[in-house]
Amino acid sequence: MTGPHGVGIGWRPEIAGFVAGLPGLRFVEVVAESVAPGGPLPPGLAALREAGVTVVPHGVRLSLGGAEPVDPARVTHLARVAELVDAPLVSEHVAFVRAGGLEAGHLLPLPRTREAVAAVVANVRRAQAELPVPLALEPIAALFDWPDDELDEADFLTEILDATGAGLLLDVANVYANARNRGEDPQLLLDRLPVERISYLHVAGGAERDGLYHDTHTDPVPAEVLALVGTLCSGRRPPALLLERDGHYPPAAALRAELDALAAVSGHPVVT
């Protein structure tokens, strides 16, 4: 699967000026539902695209893990945004966001059962049939596991990817969050994931609250997550790597320092 390269950042209107000033930026990711499929692109995003920066649409509302068939209109929206930005691929989550006509407003975890595998695979195939570019799937950070799980996280994900041929958007911060909240070693989970299927990586910050680690996207990337990125990228061509920040944006110098730290630990050139 083709994909982005280098170190990127999630494009948000609040930091559009900062992103525009990054001289070595190779790619950005935009929340697909924030873009009108008929255009035009937001001015800052349009300027990046014209400058040759790769734009990857990242969906948050397909509900690929729902028991109901994926909404064709939402797939069409994602497909049109991909065409609008000339994307090499799109991404979405292994999660559900709605059921029975109700919208949760959050990415919710699935029971790791073979019935759930079948539901995800069916919806991914429906989406793939309408998308003009490949699809990468992101396992989410979850604060709990369902009691009737039949598969562990690595096997659950591997079965879905094997059945669909989709790529893997691996959020290293989610690996850390899930393992930590289960009282497990994040490196052991990382070692069992199908990393050969990686299309690109996400990294984000988080914080502990009420005894659980929350994937906040508003805190700095912890040293433990940076260490996992370093291990993953060691001895291989590093995958493209994207920093996610959503709200409570720090000063520009702090954002630059995070991007530089990701470049240093992964072996990518700096973007700042």
N, C-alpha and C positions, 0 to 999 in steps of 0.2 A: 504494500500500500504506500503510495506517495504521501507526503505530508510536509509540514513546516520544518524549518531549520533554525538552529541557534536558540537564543534566549528571548522570550517574549513576555508580554504582560497583557492581562485582561483589560480591554479598552472599555472605559467608562466615561461618560460626559464630564464627570467631576474632575478627572485628571487628564482630559484630552490635551491640554496645553503642555503638561509635563511629558506625556507620551510623544507628542509631536517633536519635542526637543531632544529625543534620544537618538544620537547619530548612528549607532550601530544596530538599531532595532531591525530584526528580520521578520517577525510576525507578531500579530495580535489576535486575540480571540474576542468575539463580540457575542453577547447573549442574543440568540436569533430572534426571540420574541420582542426584542427592543427595536428591531429594524422593520420598517414598512417594506413588504415584499415588492411593491411597485416602485420603490425609491422615492425621492433621492436619498442617498446615504447622508447621515449627519455630516456636517462640513469637515470636522476633524478626521473622521474615519475615511471620508472620500479622499482627503489630501494624502493620507497614508497609503491608500490603495494606488493612487496616481504615482506615488513615489516608489512603487514596487514592493511595498510591505505586504506580505501574505496575510489575509484575513480569514480566520476560521470561524464559522458560525457554530455556536454552542447552544443546543436546545435544552430547555428546562421543563417543558410542558407536554411532551409526547406521552408520558406515562407508559413506557414500554413494558413495565412489569405488571400492568393492570390486567385483570381477568377479561375485561372488555376489549374488543379490537381497537387498535390505535385509531384516533380520529383522522380521517383522510384530509380534512382541511388543515390540520396542524402539520401533517407531513408535507402537504403542498406548500405551506408557508415556509417551512425549512428548506424545501427544494428551491423555491424562488429566491430566497435570501442567498443560498449557495451560488446560484447563477448570477445574482446581482453583484456579488463581490468576487466572482471568479475563483471560488474556493477550491483547494485541492481535496478537501474532505470536510465532513461535518461530524459533530459529536453529540451524544446524548447520554443519559444516565440509566443504569440498571436499577430502576426504582419505579414506584407508582406515585401519582400525584392526585388521582381522582378515582372515585368508585360510585356507582349508582347515581351519577349526575352531580355529585358533590366534589368540589375542588378543595384539596387540603391546603394548598399554598405552600407546601413543603415537599421535599424529596423524602419519601418514606421507604424504609427497608422492606425487602421481601422475605417471606419464609424460604429458607434454602431447601426446597423440596423439588422433586422431579416434576411435579405438577407445575410449579412456578417456572422451572426451566422451560417446559413446553410452552407456557404462556408467553414468556419473554421471547423465545425463539420465533414463535408465530408472529408476534408484533414486529420484531426486528425484520423478519423477511417481508412483511407487508410494507414497512418503511423503505427497505432497500429497493423494492420493486419500483418505487416512485422517485427515489433520489437520484440526481444526476452524477453524484460523486460517492466515493466510499464512506462508510459510517464507522466511527470508532465509539466504543462503549466505555463509560466510566462507572466503576463500582463506587458507591457512595460511602461516606462516613455515617455510622449508625450508633446510636446510644444504647441500643438493646438488640438482642437476637430473639427470634421467635422460638417458643418452646418445642415446636415440632420439626425443627431442622433435621434434614436427612443428610445434608452434605456440608462440609466445611466451606469457607469462603473461596479458597483456591479451587477446589473441585467444582463448585457451583459455577464460578466464572469460566473455568476452562470448558465445561460442557456447553455453555452458551456460545462461546467463541468458536469452538470446534463445529458446532451445528450451523452457525450462520456465516462463518468466514469473516466476521467483523474484526476490526482492529481494536486495540486496547488503548484507551486513554487512562493511564495509570496516575492517580493522584497519590503521591508519596505521603502527603500529609494524612490522607484517609487511611492508608496502610498503618501509619503510626497511631492514629486515633483508635481504629478498630482493635488493633492488637493490645494497646494500652488499656482500653476499657474492658477487655476480656482478661486482663492480667497475663498476657502472653508476650513473647519476644517479637517485636516488629520485624526484626531481621529474618526470623524463621518464617513468618508469613510472606515476606518479600521473596524469599528463596523458593517458595512453592508456587508463586504466581507465574502465569505464562508470559514472561517478560519478552520472549521472542516475538510476541504479537504487538508490542508497543508501537503506537503511532506517534504519540507525544506524551509528555508528562505535565502534570499539574503540581504546584507546590503552593501551600498557603500556611498562614499562622493560625494558632489556636490558643486556648487557655483552659486551665482546669477550674471547674466549678461544681460544687456539691459532689465531689468525689469522682467526677467524670471529666474526660477531656473533650472539649467542644471544638469543633472545626469552625472557627468564627469568621475567618477571612479578614478580621479587623485587628489582629495582633501580629507581631513580628513572627517570622518563621523560626521555630526553635532549633537549637543546635542539633538535637537528636534527628530532626527531619533532614537537615543539611547533611548529616553523617550518612543517612540512608541514601540520599541522592548520590553522594560520593561513592558509596559502595556499589550502587547500581551502575554508575557510569564508568567505574574503574575497569581498565583493560578492554574497553570496547568503544566503538564510535558512539558518543553520547547522543541519546535521543533529544529532539527539540524539547525545551523546558519552559513552562509558562508560570509566571507569578500571578496569583489571584489576590486581589484586594477589593473589598466591598465595604465601603463606609469607614468612618473614622480614619481618613487618609492622613498619613504622617507628613511632615515636611518633605520637600523634594529630596533633600540630602539623605534622609532616612530611606526613601524608596530607592534611590540610586545605590545606596549601600547594600540593600537587599538583593538587587539585581546583580551587583558586582560579586556578592557572596555566592550567588547561584552559579554565575559564570566560573568563578574560581574553583568551586567544589566539583563542578561537572566537566570542566575542561573546555567549555565554550569560550569564544571571545567575548569580552565585555561589550555592553551596549551603550554605556554612559560616556 
